[in-house]
């Protein structure tokens, strides 16, 4: 059921809120016309990034960056587009990230944040593009092979005794003039 129907039922005398005005976590955001968003993906992770003018708050799934990414490399990866464009203290960032692992989510946040910044200030887009922030990292986990029998039969056809002494051809060669000795 859409959220605007629930809001009108819960609050007596309230009118339904238009779907486009439902913001982050289902809260209505009136007056935030300068809210920009960007989606980022990495491996199995997806991040939705919302950017608006502010004081520099950065929250991921209602937690701070330091709480969500305890590893310094993950935190650096997620915040890098803000530091690169020097707008870290000018905007507030709200992120929802899900799927995959924490490292993949950091890459997804980086991608979504870069896209949101390029929409927030289109003049920064060429610099972000040139430095690889807007390039999707397409590396995914390789699918599992279904042909298990072919590999098993190939390994069983080899009859190698790994415990035997190595064969050195020079030692097993017949000595020179062995025909004369055999007579």
N, C-alpha and C positions, 0 to 999 in steps of 0.2 A: 504494500500500500504506500502511495507517495507520502512524503513527509508533510506537505502542506495540508493534507486532509486531517492528519493527526493533530497538527498544531491548532487548527480551528476547533477541533473537538475538545482538546484539553483546556484551552483558555476560553472561558465564556465571553462572548461579545467580540472575540477577535476574528478578523477576516483572514481568509487563506492567503498565505504568502506565495508569491510567484516562484516557480521552481528555479528560475535563474538567480534569484536572490538568496538561495540557500548556499551558505558558504561552508567553510571548513568545519567538520564534525557536526554538520546539520544545523548550525546556528545561522540565523538570518544576518546578512551583512548589508545594511542600508548605508548608502553614501560611500562605499568603497568602490567607486568606479575605476580607480587606478590600481586595482588588484590584478596582477598578471600571474599566469600559471605556466608551468612547463612540466612535461612528463619525461621521465628518464628510465631507461632499462639497461640492465647489465646482467648477464647470465640468466638466472630465473627471477631476479629481483625487479620490482617496479616501484618507482618513487614519483609521487605527485608533489610538486613544489609550488607554493604560493608565495608571491613576493609583493610587498607594498612598502611605501615610504614609511620610515620609522627610525628607531634608535640603534638598531643593530642586534635585536634579539633573534636567536636562531634556535628553533625547536624542531625536534624530530619525534613524531609519535608522542607528543606531550612531554618530552624530556629534552634536556639540553644536549648540545653536541658532545660535551665531555662525558656525560652520563651514557649516551647511546653508543658512542664510539670510543671505548677506553683505549684502544690502540692508537698511537700517535699517527701512524701511516693512514689509517682509515679516516681519522679526523681531518688530516691534511688533505686527503683526496676529496673529501666532501666539501670543504670550505675553500678549496683552491680557486674556483672561479671568482668568488667574492674578493679575495686578496689580489688576484691578477687585475681585476677591473677597478680596484680601490673604491668600492662602494659598500664595504662591509659595515660602516657605521651610519649609512644613509638609509638602509632598508631593513625591514623585518622579514624573516623567512620562516614559513611554517611548512613542514614536510610530513607527508604520510608515506611510509615505506613498508613494503611487505614482500614476502617471498624470498627464496634463496637464503644466503648467509649474510653475515654482517659485512664482509668485504664486497660482495656483489651489491649490497644496498648502498655502500659508500660510493661505488661507481655509478649507480643509478641516480643518487642524489646529485652527484657532480654533473651528470648529463642533464637532468631536469633543471638544475639551478642555472646552468649555462643557457638553456633554451629560454628560461624565464627572464634572465638578464638581457638576452638579445631582444626580447619583446618589450622589456621595460625601457631599454635605451637602445634603439636600433643602430646608433653610431658605434656601439661596441661590438657589433656582430662580426665585422671583418677581422678584428683582433682576436676574438674568440675562435673564429674559424681557422685562422692562420696557426694558432697554437694548439689546435686539436681538441678543443673543449666541446665542439659541436659534432665531432665524429663519433658515431656509434661503434663501440667495441663489439664486434659480431662474434667473438669467440664463445662458443657454447660447449656444453659437455657432449662428447661424442656418443652416439647411440650405441647400444650394445649389439654385438654381432649375433645374428640368428643362426648362422651355419656353424654349429659346434662340432659336427661329426668330421668335417673335412680336415679340420686342424688336428683332431685327435688321431685320425688314421695316418696323417702325414708323420706325426711324431712316433707312432708305434711301428712304422715300416722300417725305421732305421734300427739296425741291430748293431749298436756300438757298445763295446765293453769298455766303460770308462775306467775300470780298475786294472786293465791290462797295461803292461809296460809299453811306452811309446815305441813305435817302430821307426828306426832311423835307417834310411836306405843304404847308407855307406857301410854300415856294419853287417848287413845281410847280403851284400853283394859277394859273388864268388871271387876268390882271389885270381889275380892275373895268371894266365897259363894253366888253368885248372884242367883243361883237356889233356895236356901232356902228362899231368900227374895221374890222371885217371887211367892211362894205359898201362 
